[in-house]
């Protein structure tokens, strides 16, 4: 397992095959990093499915409104949290393999709770979507997420925690 250098800014996503460690980038995207920690700490991400998983592109999740695996997941991808949308925090960081990007609508300032993890380098997204984290361990578990738009039997985030909160 990778060394956790900053537990306050490291997210642990439990998937069916193992844990994924994500290093948040609060120096690059402070509002997005803070939002992910807030939703993780409230338990909002627990049980949320990966509703859009495209081979060679990315795995998208985080719809805390419609994406719970216990509900009607056909609506997954259309919702967010009850918190306000976030302003874009674009940077020069590329959408490289393993980076975390903020999902949004056509409006650059509409990111809320949904995010995606890039399977490959997706440079065509650079400067258009906020990068606010990167996988530092467990990318093999991300690579194993069931594909589909939506997947017939989607994988879910079993739990999402901030590393410093895990005893």
N, C-alpha and C positions, 0 to 999 in steps of 0.2 A: 504494500500500500504506500502511496505517495506520502511524503511528509507534509503535514498541515502547518504552514508557516503563520497563518493568520486565522485562527478558529472563528473569530467574529465575522469574517468575510469568506467563509468556506461553507458551502451547502452540501449536504449528504442526501442524495436521492436513492432510496431503496427501490430497486427493481426486482423482478422475479428471479433473475440470475445472479444478482449481486449489487453492491453499492457503487454509485457513481459520485466522485468528489468533484465539485465545481468551485473553482476559485473565482470569487466575484471581483470586479474591478471598480471599486468605489472612487478611485482617483480619475477614472475615465467617464463613468456613468453613475454618479452618486444617487440620483433619484431612482433609477432602475434597480440598482443594487439594494437600496433600502427597501423598495417595494417587495423584492423577492424575499428578503429576510422577514418582513412584516407578515406576508402571506404564509411563509413556512412556519413561523412561530405561532400563528393562529390555527394551524392545522388545515388551512384552506386547500392546500395542494394534495393532501393525503387522499388517495383513491381516485385521482383524476387520470383519465385515459390519454394515451397518445392518439389523437383523432386524425392526424394527417402525417403519414410516414411514407416518404417518397424515396425509393432506391436511388442511391447516388446523389441525393440532395440533402434532405434533412428529416428530423422527427419533431413534430410540433405537439405541444401539450399546454396545460395551464389554464384551461377554461374552467374556472372554479364555479361558474354559474350552471353550466350545462354538461360538464365533462365528468361528473362523478360516476364511477362505475356502477353505483347502485341505482342510478336514475335512467332516464331515457336518453341514451347517448347519441341518438340521431341528431340532436341539436348541437352537439359538441362542436366547438369552433366558432359559434355565433355569439358567445358571451364573454364575460370578464368578471371582475370582482365588483363589489359595491363601492369601491374607492374611485376617486377621480382618475381620469386618463392622465398619462404622463407626457411631458414635452419631449420631443426627440433629443437625444444626447449623442449625435453623430460624432464620430472620431475618425482618425486615420487608420485605426485597427482594421485589418482585413477580416472578412468572414472565412477564416481558415477552418480546416477540419477540427472539430471539437469545440469550436467557439459557441457561445450562447448568444442568440439574437432575440430582440424583442419583436414579437409578432404584432401586427397592427393592420388597420384598414388602409384605404388610399390616403387618409389624412396622416401625415408624418407624426402628428402629436396625439395619436389615438392608442398608443400602447397602454395596456392595463395589467393583465395578469398572464396572458399567453406568451410563450416563448418557444424557441426551437433550438435544436442542437444540430450543427452542420455535420453531415457524414463526410463531406469532401470540402476542398477549398471552393468556395462559391463567390468568387471575386465580383460577379455581376451585382451582388447585393451591397458591395462596399459603398459607404456614404449614404445609403438609403434606409438602412435599418440599424438600430442601436446595438452595438456589441457591448455586453456588460459582464461577461464571464467566459471561462474556458474550463473544459474537462481536464483535470490533472491526474485522474486515476479512474479506471473502469470504463474506458471508451469501448472495450470489447462488449460490455453489456448494452451500451447504446446501440452498437452495430447489430445486436441480436433482437432489437425491438421489431415486432411484427409489422410488416408493410401493409399499406392500403390507404385509401382516401374515401371513407374511413376503413380501417381494417375490419374484417368480419368478426374477429374476436380480439379486440385491441388489448395491448399491454397497458398497464397503469403504473403510476408512481404510488407504490405502497405507502411510503412515508417520505416526507421532505423535512429536513431539520437543519438548523444552523449548528455547525460543529461545536461551538463553544457551549451550547445548551445540552449536549449529549454527555451524560455522566459516565 
